[in-house]
Amino acid sequence: MTTTAHTVSPERVSEPTADDLAAGKAVTLLQRVIMPRPGDPLKVRSLYVDEERTKRVKSASRSDATVAAGNEVSFATYFNAFPASYWRRWTVLERVILRMRVSGPGRIDVYRSKADGSIIHVTGTTTTGENRALEFDLDLTPFEDGGWYWFDVTADDAPLTVHAADWSAAREPAQDARLSIGICTFNRPDDCVSALSALAGDPVVDGLISRVIVADQGNKKVRDAGGYADAAAALGDRLLLVEQPNLGGSGGFSRTMHEALNSTDATHHILLDDDVQLEPDSIARLFAFARFTKKPMLVGGQMLALQDRSVLHTMGEVIAPDKFFWRAAPNTEYAHDFAEDPLRKTPRLHRRIDVDYTGWWMCLVPREAMEQLGFALPVFIKWDDAEYGIRAGENGFPTATLPGAAVWHLSWSDKDDTAGWQAYFHTRNRLVAAALHTQHKRGGTLLRDTFKFDLKFLIMLQYATAALHHRAYDDFLAGPERLFPLLPTALPTALEHQGDYPDGQVIGSSSDLPLPSMSPTKAERFMKPPTTPVTIGRTLGAALVHNLRKPKPDTAERPQMNISAQDARWFLLSRLDSATVGTADGRGVTFRRREPDTFWRMLRHSVTVHAKLYREFPRLAKQYRAHLDELTSQESWERAFTESTTGK
């Protein structure tokens, strides 16, 4: 491996140096080294600096870091290490340059890791008290399977300051590029304005943006939010605010794609959710990465947990081909906390991961993909981003999720998308996506899986959710011609029928109901899960027999147990006649009551409709695939936008 470290003139390292300009050498910024925001707690600081709790780095801005005399700090962190293996795999770059401007006595050492997390010292240099600009020319060849670059700073007998640092390329991209951003928002005007302000408030990111398109689908308007005028003034005529009825994420993001193609010459379009907290340099990183990719591709940002900000909630996902359901990509983990396990000490985070799709909380889509693939399926919410990624891959546009580019977003642990009105969209849209892309004639184990979900919800006394599943099956069986007509009405219909059964009605607190009748010691025995095939089968059989008996009379008014959301398991609820169950967000409870007649009626219907789905699946797959171009074309979406606005 060839590396060099040399002194250059002390210009800002986020710009080409004077020596670069004199030599005619082009330099493209890839990733700035950034410091925590003022007031960030120690947990959040771990995303930026690997430091001791009692010896914190001091910063006068988000670009400088001062290490106290005799101390050492590492920048082997999520936001400041360089994900070399991704650049090696997907881009044309063969080298990267680490540039920095420093003052004070000490050392700068550059390290890299291997795919197994092994750490290798690459190069380093001593520094003196003078203000110096350093460059380290680093090879990307050894990163085929994984690995990062980073640097450590050691101060001698006086403080050492890194005034600014970045990772750059010693060349320009082969083609000119222009960036547009599309934000889909529904009744989160303050969050949307915060995102606009973050984009406009970062000079580097602001300089990259040619257009910001906001699809406002709510009745709480973005234009009425505090701070909107300032954000709009900062963006000027680059901001396009489009107001339309609520067509879900698929309709909102498709509207931004439509406007990006029609009203801009942008070569890349970033889809951005409204309810995120943004680290602005993530925008610049996605765009820089996309400008150097070997071929046009989708590039996603990863998700950090908004409610626990040092936690990387998801690194990337794939679709399990047998049952056609999303899952964590191989060699990843959910909910990694960098405050507990830093990057240097977590070998499993050093492998490069490959994904099937990326979430639309932050996703860059090249113009070529939008022109060739069209837009999202008209499915309102759920599975639109996953289906688009699969469709892109089938048409030669791969997807990567880029470490170090991320947004903070509400994680799945704080909500339950499988229950309530969202269950309708999960189920119907999963079937639609599978019909379009599964390699199995009858969906593999998909229908067995959906039937298992039905049975699980029924024995958990979630009749409202099971009923929404059945509505989803019927709408899928109605064929692709029904998707666009259902787009504006599917949500109101799901919300209307969510409360048809007690489990769909949220109560403020379990204290609004009588105290549970079951003693805590007896309730404790019910909490033990079955662990073997025999005990699981016995428990399931007992649940079916239990539904042959009438509930105890007093359980209709008085719950037998108060159950927290995390304890609401099938083997527990299947033994009860009634219980309150906490909602995933902790804001209320549902009072679930066993209804044997409802149980058997819905179970018979589930068996019947699944038999029909099994028979009809091959025909439906051909039908949905034949209509795919029409469902996703710009022309079809343009008609939908017009009809939703005019009512015609």
N, C-alpha and C positions, 0 to 999 in steps of 0.2 A: 504494500500500500504506500503510495506516495503522498506525503503531506508536506506543507510548507507553512512557516510562520514568519512573518516579517512586518516591519514597521512601515506604515504609510502616513501620509499627512493627516493631521488631526481634524478632518472634516466630520460632519455628521455621518454616522455609518448607515443610516437609513436612506442615504442618498449616494450616488456615485462619488467616489473620492476625487480629489484634484488630480492625482496620478492617473486614475482611470480615464478621466476626460482628456488629459494630455496624451495618453497612449491610444485614445480612440477605443477604449475597451468598454463594452456595454455591460451594465450590471442591472439585474432585475431582482427586486426585493421579493423574497418568498415568505418570510415569517419574522416578525419582530419579536425580540425578547421583551416581555412586558412584566411589570411588577403589579402586586395587588393594589386594589383601590384603597384609599385612606379609610381606616376603620374596619377593614375586613378582619373577621376573627381568625384565630390561628388555624382552624380547620380549613378555611378557604385559602389562606396563604399557602397551604401545602400544595395547591395546584400550580403555584408560581415559583416557590423557593423551597428547597429542602434545607431547613435551618433548625437549629436547636431552639427550644421554646424560651430559654433564658438568654439567648444571644441572637436577637432578631436583627435582620438586615434593615437599614434605614434607607428611606427613599424620599427624595424631594419631588419626584414626579413618577409617572408610570414607566419611564424609560431608564431611570438611573437606580443604582443599588450601591450602598456603601457598606463594606464589611469592616467591622471593628478590628483594631490591632490584635494580632494573635489568634484570630478566628478564621474559620473556613466555612464556605457555603457552596452547595451544589445546585446547579440549574437542571438537574436530572428530574424534571417535573413535567406534568401533563401539558402545560401550556408553553413550556420553554425548551424542552428537549426537541430534537428534530426527528420526525418519524421516517428515518432514512429508507427503510425497507419499502414503504409505499411509493416513494419517489423512484426507487430503483425498479420496482415492478411495473409501474404504470406510466412513467414519463420518459422523455428522451434524455433527461439529464444524466451525466456520468460523474459529475462532481458538484459539490456544494461549497460555498465559501462562508465561513464564520467570520463576521467582521465586528469589531468593537473598539470603542475609545475608552481608555483607562487612564487613571492617575493614582499614584501611591505605590509603595513598595510591596512586593509579594510575587505570586505566581498565578498564571492562568494555565490550567491543564484541560486538555480535550480527551474525552473518553468515548468509546462506542460499546455497544452490547451486541451479543450474538442472539440468535433466535431462542436459545435456551436460557437467556438471561445472564450469561457469563459476561464479565466486564473486562475490557481491554483498554489500557492506556495508549493513546494514539500519538499525541504530541503535546508540547507545552513550552512556555517561555517565562522568564522572570520579568518583572516590571520594576520600574524605579519611581521616583517621585514625580517625574515629568509627565505631562499630558501626551499620551501616545495613542496612535490608531494602529490596531493589529489586524492582520488577516491570517486565517488558517484555511488553506486550500485542501479540501477533504474528498477522498475517493468514495463513490457510492457502490463500487463493485461488490464488496463483501456482504451485501444485505439482501440477497435473493429470498431468503426464508424469513427474515425478521431482523430486528435491531434498531437502535436509536443512536444518534449522536447527542452529546451534551458537553458542558464545560463546568469546571469547578473553579472557585476563586479563593485563594489563600492570602490573607494579609499578614505582613511581617510585623515590624515594630511600630507601625502607624497605619491608619485606616487606608484601605484600597477602595477606590470608587470605579465602578463600571458606569460610564456616563450614558452609553447607549450601545446596543448590540443587536445584530440580526443575522439571519441565515439568508444568503443570496445566491444567485446564479450568475456566472461570468458570461452571460449571453442574454440576448433578448429572445422572446418566443418567436417561432417561425412566422406566425401570422398575427396581424393586428386583432385586438379583441375589445369588445365593449360589453358592459355589464348592466343588466336591469334586475330589479328585485321586485317580487310580487308577494304582498302580504294579504292573506285572507283573514277577515275579522268578523266576529259576530258578538255584538254587545259587550265588547271589551275596549271601549274607546281610550281609556287611560293607558292600558297596556300597549295598544297600538301606537299611541303618541310617544310613549317611552321608547319604543323600537325606532320610530322615525327620528327622534332626538338623538339616540345613540348612533345611528347611521350618519346623520349630518354633523354630529359633534366630534367625530374622529377625522382629523384632516386627511390621513392616508385613505381611509375608506371612502370618505366624501369625494375625494379626487378620482375614485374608480367608477363611481356610479353615474350612469347616463340617464337612468330613469328609475323611479320608484312608483309602483302601481299598487294601490290599495283597493281591494274589493270589499267594500263595506256592506254587509248583508243584514245588519241589525237595525233595531229601532232606536237604540241609543247611539247617536251618530258621532263618528270620529271628529267631524268638523266642529262639533259643539264642545269637545273636551278641552279642559284647561291645558294650555301649552301647545295646542294645535297650531295656532297662528304663528308662533315662533318657529316651530318645526317646519311648517309650510314655507315660511319666509326663508329659512336656511336652505331648503331644497329648491326653492324657486320654481321655474317652469319644468323642472325635472320630476315634480310630483304630479301624479295623475290619480285623483280620487274618484272611484266609480262606485255609485250606490245602486244596489239591486236587491230584489227579494232574496230570502235565504234559500240558497240552493246547496247548502252544505259545503264541506271542504272541497269536494270534487267540483262543484260549480264555482266556488270562489277562486280556487287555484286555476281552474281552466279559464276563468275570465282574465286573470293576470297573464296567462300564456297567450290568449287571444290578443290582448292589447299589446303585449310585447312584440308579437309578430306583425301586427297591423300598424303600430304607431312608433316603433323604434327600429333601429338597425342593430340592436344588441345581438351579440354572438352567443351570450350565455345569460341564463335567467335563473336566479336563485329564488326558490319558494321558501317563505318564512312564515311560521305560525305567529299568531298575534300574542299568545299568552306565554312568551318566553322572556327571559332575561338574557341580554346579548353581551358577549365579549366581542366587540367590533372587529378585532383583528381576525376572528374566525371567518368573516366575510372575505377579507383580503386573501386569506390562506386558501380557501376554496377556489377563488378566482385564479390565483397564481398557479395552483396545482392544475386546474383545468386548461390553462394556457400552454402547459408543457406536456400534456398527455399524448401518448403515441397515437391515439385515435379518439374521436369524440366519445365521451362517457359521462354517466351520471356520477356526481361526487356529493356525498352526504356528510353533514356534521353529526357528531355523536351527541348523546343526551346525558347531561348532568342533572342530578336531582335537585329541583328547585327548593324542596323542603329540607334538604340536607346537602348543602352545596359543595362539599368535598367529595361527594359520592358520584362516580361514573355509573349511571344507571344501566345504560346499554351501549355496547361497542358496535353491535351489528347483528343482523338476523338473516335467517334463511327460511325457506319453505320446505317442510318435511314432505317429500314427494308421495309417500304412501297414504297419509291421511290428509294431505294438503292443508297443513296448519303451520303457522309461523312458530319459530323457536329460536333460541340463541344460536348464533353461528358456532361451528366447532372451535374449540380452543378459546372461548370467551367465558366471561362470568358476568352475572348481573350484580349490580350494587357494590362495586369495588370502592372502598373508602381510602383515598390517598392520604388522609390524615392518620390512618392506622397503619397502612402498608405503602410506603413510598415506592415510586417507580423502580428505583435501584434494587429494592428488596423484594420485588414481585416478578419472578422469572416468567410467569404465564402471560404477562402483558407485553412481552418482547417479541412474540411471534406475530408475523403478519397474518391477518385474518381476511378471508374472502366471504362476500355476502351475496345474496340474491337481489336485495333491494335495500332502499334506505328510506327512513321516515321523512315525511314532508314537514316536520318541524323545522328542517333546514336541509334543502336539497338543491344542488345546482344541476340544471338541465341544459345541454347545449341546444342551440337553435336547430341544428340538423335533426336532432331527435324529435323536437316538437313538429317540425315540418314533415318528417317521415312517419312518425308514430301517431300524430294527432295529440289529443289531450286525454284527460282522465275519463274513465267510465262514468256514466251518469248514475252513480250509486249513492249520492249524498255524502255519507261518511263511511269509514272503515273499509279497508282493503283497496282503496283507490291508489294509495302509494305503493303497496305491495304488488298489485297487479301491473302497475305501470313499470316497475322495475323488472318484473318477469318478462313483460312484453318487450321492454328495451333490450334485455339480454338475448331474447330469441331473434332480435333483429340486428344484432351486432353491436349494441351499445352496452358495454359492461358497467358495473356499479362498484364503487369503493366507498367505504366510510373512512374519513381521514382523522386519525388521532390528532389532538391539539386544535381541532376545529369543532366547536360544540356550542350548544345553548343550554341554559338552565330551563328545564321544563318540568311541569308536574308529573311525577313518575306514576307508574301503574299501581304502585303499592298504596296510593292514596285514593284510588277509585276502583270500581268494579264494573268494567265495560261489558261483562258477560251477563249481567242482570239488568232488569229494567228495560227502558225503551231502546237502549243501544243494542240489546240482544237481537232485535229484529235485523238490524243492519249487519251485525257480525255474521249472522247465519245466512241470510239471503246473499250477501255479497261474497262470502266464502264459497258458496255454491256456484255463483256466477263466475268467479275467478277460476275455480277448479274446472268448470265446463270449458273455459277458454284455453286452459293450459295444462291440465293433467295429462300424463302419458298413459293413464289406465282407462280402459274402455268404460268401466262403470265407477270411476273415481277412486279405485283402490279401496282403502279402508275408510274413506271419507264418510260414507253413509252409516257405517257401523259406529263411527265416532259421534256423529250427530244424534243417532238414536241413544247412545250412552248418555249424552248430555241431557236429552229429554228425560230419560229415566232418572238421572241424578237430580234434576230440578224438581221432578214430581215427588220423589221421596224426601226432598228437602223442603217440601211444602211451598215451592215457588211456582204456583200455578200461572201467575201473570206472565212470568218469563217463558214458561212452556207454551202458553197461548201465543206469545209473540213469535216463537219459533215456528209454530204451525202456520201463522200468517206469512212468515218468510218463505216457507216451503211452497205455499200456494202461489205467491208472487213470482218465485223462481220458475215454477211449472208453467206460468202464464207466458213465458218466453221473452226474448229480448225486446220485442216491440213495446213492452209495458214499462221499460226502464225510464225513458224520458217522460212519459205521461205521469209516472209516479213520483218524479223528482221533487216537485213542489208540495206534494201531499203526503209523502211517506212519513215525515216527522210528525205532523199534526195527528195523523191516524195512529201512529205508535204511541204518542203521548195520551191520546184520548182513551186508548184501550189498556194502558199500563195499569190503571186503577180499577180494572174490572174484577180483580181479586184482592183479598186483604194484603198479600205480600207486596203488592205494587203501591201501597199507600203508606207514606212515611209519616210517622208520629214523632213529635218533638223529643220525647224522652220516655224511657220505660217507667219513670215515676208518674206518668199520666195514667198508668194502669195499676190494677191491684198487684200486691207483692206476689212473687211466684209461689206456687204451691209445693214444689219439690224441695226437700231439704238439701243443703249444700253437700252433705256427705253422700247422699244418693246420687246427686248430680255429678259428683266427682267420678263415680264408678262408670257413668255413661260416657265419660270423655276418653276412655281407653280405646284406641283404634284397633281394628282387626289387621293383622299383619301377614297372615298366611292365606293361600287360596281357600283352604277349608273354612277358616273363620270369616273371610270376606264373603264367601258363598252363603254361609250360615246367616250372617248379618243381613245380606240382601234378601234371602228367603224370608227372614223374620219381618223385614220391612214390607214385603208383599202381603204376608199373612196379617200384619198389623192393619193394613188397609182393607181387610175384610171385616174388621170390627168397627163399630160405631165409636166416635170419640166420647170420652167422659163428658157428661153434661156441663160441668162447671168450667171446662177448659175453653169454651167459646168466649168467656168474659175474663177469665183469670189465666195468665200464662203459667205453664208448668216451670219454665226456666227463663232467665234473662241470659242471653248468649252474646258474647262479643263477636265482632265481625270475623276475627281471626280464628275463632273456635267453631264457627258455623260449618260443620263437616257433615257429610251425608250419613255417616254411621251414628251420629248423635241425633240429628233431627228426624231420622227415620224411625226412632223409637218413641217420639213424642206426639202428643195430640195438639200442642200449641207451644209457642215460645216467642219472645221478642228477640230480634236479631239486629245488632247494630249495623248501620250503614258503613260503607268503607271509609267515608270521609269523617265519621264520628259525629255527624251533626244530628243524628236521629236514629230511630229504630223502625222496623216493620214488625207488625204483629201477625205472625204466621199461624194459621189454624188448619188442621188436617180436615180434608173433605173427601171421604172415600169415594163418593159418587163421581166427583170431579176427577179424582185420581184415575179411576178405571176408564172413564169416558175419554180422557186425554191420552191414556196409554194405548187404548184401542185405536184412536185416531193416529197416533204416532206410528204404530205398526202398519196401519193401512197406507198412510202417506209415504212411508219409507219403502214399502213394496212398490208403490207407484214410481217413486224416484228411481229405484233400482231398474225398473223396466224402461223408463223413459230417458234415463241419463244419456245413453249413446245418441239418441235422436236430438236431445236438447243441446248436447255438446256441439253437434254439427250445426245446429241452428244458431247458437250464440256465436260460434266462430265465423259463420257466414255473414253475420251482422256486425262484426267487430269494427270494421272500418267506418261503417255508418254511425255506430255508437260513439266513436271517439273523434270523428272528423271535426275540423274547425267549422265547417258549414252547419253541421247539426247543432253544435254548441251555440253558434251565433243565432240560430232560430230559437233555441231554448232561452237565451238571454232576452231576445225581443219579446217572446211570448210571455215570459215571466213578468216583464215590465208593463206590457200593454194589456195583458190578460187575454190575448187572442191566440 
